Amino acid sequence: MSDENMPSTSSPAPGSAPGPEASPASAPESGGSRAASSCVVGALGCAGVALLGVVVLVGALVWHSWGSTDFPRVAPEEMASRAVERSREAYEVLGFSRTIRPGVADIGVSTQNTLGSEPCHDGGLLGMEDGTVDGAYSMHHSWALDHVTASQAEAGLRRLHRHLKDQGWEITSYREGGPGKDWDLFVQRDDGAERMSFTWYRDREYFTGGASVPCAYDPAWQTGDTGTPGEHLRPPAFPPAR
């Protein structure tokens, strides 16, 4: 083979322009540096946004937890009266007029007129715990009436359903049982802090109702006290006179 057909391997002469294969060598290096810098900046930006999201979430949880135990200071007797008053209003709208003495002889069978008190809970700093708050309580009133006919119960619950809806209560469940079935009505307001429930059992002609009021701190509670404030209270004859 002649020398003129062999590819040249000699270096370019000094001062001459570089060959076409030399020019792209520096371009990828510059572009790669810019791409790497963009990736770093983007990663830092994403990390900052993620951190901000975590801070906002934790702050919201702490705020919610603090608000969940920000109860008013109210004596159990006053909160018990509020619960009884809620029941009385519903009792009158239902159209019942019999007076129910305090207590219960046979749950699910006899008349009932009782008060109860439940401890209030604290979700902890991040809302993930389930502890009780010393001195905090929630009162509820329960009542029941026997020998309630279908005509009384059905007409009364329809009337009460309309009344509570008009008064701004949220209807969480309402069931018109129909032939052979029970009826019930459940309502709440203030995000569930206050609730009422009503059920009529067709087979027993038995009607139950109840009202619970928001949590409160007992002003008389002292460190070392035990039990739940208001747990020993008894209601008056129901419904109480206006």
KOLZAFI-497332 format. One record per residue (C-alpha): residue in three letters; x negated, y negated, z. Coordinates in pm, whole numbers. Example, Ala and Ser with C-alpha at 12.3 -4.5 7.8 and 13.67 -1.06 7.14 Angstrom:
! KOLZAFI-497332
NODE|resn|xx|yy|zz
NODE|Ala|-1230|450|780
NODE|Ser|-1367|106|714
This chain:
! KOLZAFI-497332
NODE|resn|xx|yy|zz
NODE|Met|0|0|0
NODE|Ser|-136|-347|-86
NODE|Asp|-199|-605|179
NODE|Glu|47|-848|27
NODE|Asn|336|-619|109
NODE|Met|248|-579|478
NODE|Pro|427|-810|729
NODE|Ser|199|-1072|874
NODE|Thr|109|-1035|1241
NODE|Ser|-110|-1342|1264
NODE|Ser|-22|-1624|1504
NODE|Pro|106|-1949|1355
NODE|Ala|-150|-2212|1293
NODE|Pro|-195|-2476|1560
NODE|Gly|53|-2761|1518
NODE|Ser|282|-2565|1290
NODE|Ala|657|-2528|1363
NODE|Pro|756|-2216|1556
NODE|Gly|914|-1931|1368
NODE|Pro|1287|-1879|1374
NODE|Glu|1254|-1609|1637
NODE|Ala|1096|-1844|1889
NODE|Ser|1369|-2108|1920
NODE|Pro|1647|-1904|2088
NODE|Ala|1418|-1788|2367
NODE|Ser|1465|-2095|2585
NODE|Ala|1843|-2138|2528
NODE|Pro|1965|-1836|2723
NODE|Glu|1751|-1934|3019
NODE|Ser|1908|-2282|3043
NODE|Gly|2262|-2151|2990
NODE|Gly|2209|-1876|3247
NODE|Ser|2100|-2128|3508
NODE|Arg|2410|-2338|3452
NODE|Ala|2634|-2032|3465
NODE|Ala|2472|-1916|3789
NODE|Ser|2515|-2261|3941
NODE|Ser|2882|-2265|3838
NODE|Cys|2935|-1925|3995
NODE|Val|2777|-2042|4322
NODE|Val|2983|-2361|4330
NODE|Gly|3298|-2167|4246
NODE|Ala|3230|-1912|4517
NODE|Leu|3172|-2185|4774
NODE|Gly|3493|-2357|4664
NODE|Cys|3695|-2038|4693
NODE|Ala|3544|-1967|5033
NODE|Gly|3636|-2316|5149
NODE|Val|3995|-2278|5034
NODE|Ala|4018|-1937|5204
NODE|Leu|3877|-2079|5528
NODE|Leu|4122|-2368|5518
NODE|Gly|4406|-2120|5471
NODE|Val|4293|-1920|5774
NODE|Val|4271|-2237|5986
NODE|Val|4621|-2344|5883
NODE|Leu|4762|-1996|5954
NODE|Val|4602|-1974|6298
NODE|Gly|4721|-2325|6379
NODE|Ala|5076|-2236|6281
NODE|Leu|5070|-1921|6493
NODE|Val|4938|-2110|6795
NODE|Trp|5199|-2383|6751
NODE|His|5479|-2128|6716
NODE|Ser|5355|-1942|7023
NODE|Trp|5344|-2260|7226
NODE|Gly|5693|-2356|7114
NODE|Ser|5827|-2011|7201
NODE|Thr|5762|-2074|7571
NODE|Asp|5856|-2441|7580
NODE|Phe|6172|-2369|7782
NODE|Pro|6378|-2632|7967
NODE|Arg|6390|-2623|8346
NODE|Val|6750|-2531|8430
NODE|Ala|6894|-2349|8731
NODE|Pro|7034|-1999|8657
NODE|Glu|7374|-2104|8792
NODE|Glu|7405|-2369|8521
NODE|Met|7300|-2137|8240
NODE|Ala|7540|-1872|8369
NODE|Ser|7822|-2126|8354
NODE|Arg|7732|-2204|7994
NODE|Ala|7750|-1836|7899
NODE|Val|8089|-1795|8071
NODE|Glu|8216|-2109|7897
NODE|Arg|8119|-1968|7555
NODE|Ser|8311|-1651|7635
NODE|Arg|8611|-1847|7760
NODE|Glu|8636|-2049|7439
NODE|Ala|8629|-1734|7228
NODE|Tyr|8875|-1558|7461
NODE|Glu|9131|-1833|7413
NODE|Val|9091|-1840|7034
NODE|Leu|9142|-1463|7029
NODE|Gly|9476|-1524|7197
NODE|Phe|9416|-1326|7518
NODE|Ser|9558|-1456|7845
NODE|Arg|9502|-1181|8103
NODE|Thr|9275|-1267|8394
NODE|Ile|8980|-1031|8445
NODE|Arg|8839|-995|8793
NODE|Pro|8458|-991|8839
NODE|Gly|8283|-655|8803
NODE|Val|8344|-334|8612
NODE|Ala|8484|-6|8740
NODE|Asp|8415|221|8442
NODE|Ile|8206|89|8152
NODE|Gly|8372|153|7818
NODE|Val|8709|221|7975
NODE|Ser|8810|-39|8232
NODE|Thr|8809|-418|8214
NODE|Gln|8471|-587|8260
NODE|Asn|8354|-931|8370
NODE|Thr|7982|-937|8452
NODE|Leu|7674|-1157|8431
NODE|Gly|7325|-1037|8349
NODE|Ser|6979|-1188|8325
NODE|Glu|6693|-1081|8098
NODE|Pro|6324|-1186|8111
NODE|Cys|6193|-1406|7832
NODE|His|5891|-1299|7630
NODE|Asp|5566|-1465|7524
NODE|Gly|5391|-1357|7206
NODE|Gly|5050|-1474|7330
NODE|Leu|4810|-1715|7160
NODE|Leu|4855|-1563|6815
NODE|Gly|5210|-1431|6863
NODE|Met|5093|-1070|6864
NODE|Glu|5149|-983|7229
NODE|Asp|5467|-892|7413
NODE|Gly|5443|-1019|7769
NODE|Thr|5710|-1171|7992
NODE|Val|5701|-1529|8115
NODE|Asp|5713|-1564|8495
NODE|Gly|6013|-1767|8605
NODE|Ala|6178|-1765|8260
NODE|Tyr|6514|-1597|8202
NODE|Ser|6811|-1572|7964
NODE|Met|7164|-1535|8101
NODE|His|7439|-1339|7929
NODE|His|7807|-1282|8007
NODE|Ser|7988|-959|7917
NODE|Trp|8361|-899|7923
NODE|Ala|8601|-626|7811
NODE|Leu|8974|-580|7790
NODE|Asp|9168|-255|7770
NODE|His|9504|-183|7602
NODE|Val|9446|-426|7313
NODE|Thr|9675|-338|7021
NODE|Ala|9571|-347|6655
NODE|Ser|9792|-648|6582
NODE|Gln|9631|-845|6865
NODE|Ala|9273|-752|6780
NODE|Glu|9290|-793|6401
NODE|Ala|9472|-1126|6401
NODE|Gly|9250|-1254|6684
NODE|Leu|8922|-1162|6516
NODE|Arg|9025|-1317|6185
NODE|Arg|9114|-1636|6369
NODE|Leu|8791|-1633|6571
NODE|His|8582|-1571|6258
NODE|Arg|8723|-1883|6092
NODE|His|8691|-2088|6410
NODE|Leu|8326|-2006|6477
NODE|Lys|8231|-2062|6114
NODE|Asp|8395|-2405|6126
NODE|Gln|8205|-2480|6448
NODE|Gly|7869|-2423|6276
NODE|Trp|7788|-2073|6402
NODE|Glu|7600|-1845|6163
NODE|Ile|7799|-1529|6092
NODE|Thr|7538|-1251|6099
NODE|Ser|7792|-969|6065
NODE|Tyr|8169|-946|6022
NODE|Arg|8350|-619|5955
NODE|Glu|8722|-575|5914
NODE|Gly|8746|-209|5993
NODE|Gly|9064|-124|5807
NODE|Pro|9277|182|5883
NODE|Gly|9115|414|6135
NODE|Lys|8801|201|6176
NODE|Asp|8660|-43|6432
NODE|Trp|8625|-418|6388
NODE|Asp|8329|-636|6490
NODE|Leu|8194|-989|6467
NODE|Phe|7840|-1111|6547
NODE|Val|7731|-1475|6539
NODE|Gln|7429|-1685|6634
NODE|Arg|7291|-2038|6624
NODE|Asp|6968|-2227|6703
NODE|Asp|6769|-1957|6519
NODE|Gly|6918|-1684|6733
NODE|Ala|6857|-1848|7072
NODE|Glu|7232|-1836|7134
NODE|Arg|7445|-1537|7034
NODE|Met|7794|-1393|7067
NODE|Ser|7933|-1050|6979
NODE|Phe|8281|-898|6966
NODE|Thr|8396|-543|6893
NODE|Trp|8736|-375|6894
NODE|Tyr|8746|6|6921
NODE|Arg|9058|131|6750
NODE|Asp|9065|479|6903
NODE|Arg|9056|340|7258
NODE|Glu|9231|7|7195
NODE|Tyr|8933|-143|7376
NODE|Phe|8793|-491|7311
NODE|Thr|8447|-612|7419
NODE|Gly|8286|-953|7400
NODE|Gly|7964|-1116|7511
NODE|Ala|7769|-1442|7502
NODE|Ser|7402|-1512|7565
NODE|Val|7240|-1853|7608
NODE|Pro|6880|-1971|7544
NODE|Cys|6584|-1907|7772
NODE|Ala|6510|-2146|8057
NODE|Tyr|6269|-2181|8350
NODE|Asp|6408|-2152|8701
NODE|Pro|6307|-2476|8881
NODE|Ala|6305|-2288|9212
NODE|Trp|6063|-2020|9091
NODE|Gln|5740|-1997|9289
NODE|Thr|5419|-1806|9231
NODE|Gly|5455|-1459|9379
NODE|Asp|5831|-1435|9326
NODE|Thr|5950|-1109|9171
NODE|Gly|6247|-1004|8963
NODE|Thr|6433|-1214|8707
NODE|Pro|6604|-1541|8803
NODE|Gly|6983|-1516|8802
NODE|Glu|6997|-1137|8809
NODE|His|7214|-1132|9123
NODE|Leu|7475|-1386|9006
NODE|Arg|7841|-1287|8973
NODE|Pro|8095|-1460|8749
NODE|Pro|8425|-1610|8859
NODE|Ala|8756|-1458|8756
NODE|Phe|8771|-1472|8379
NODE|Pro|8878|-1675|8200
NODE|Pro|8817|-1955|8453
NODE|Ala|9071|-2237|8464
NODE|Arg|8983|-2553|8275
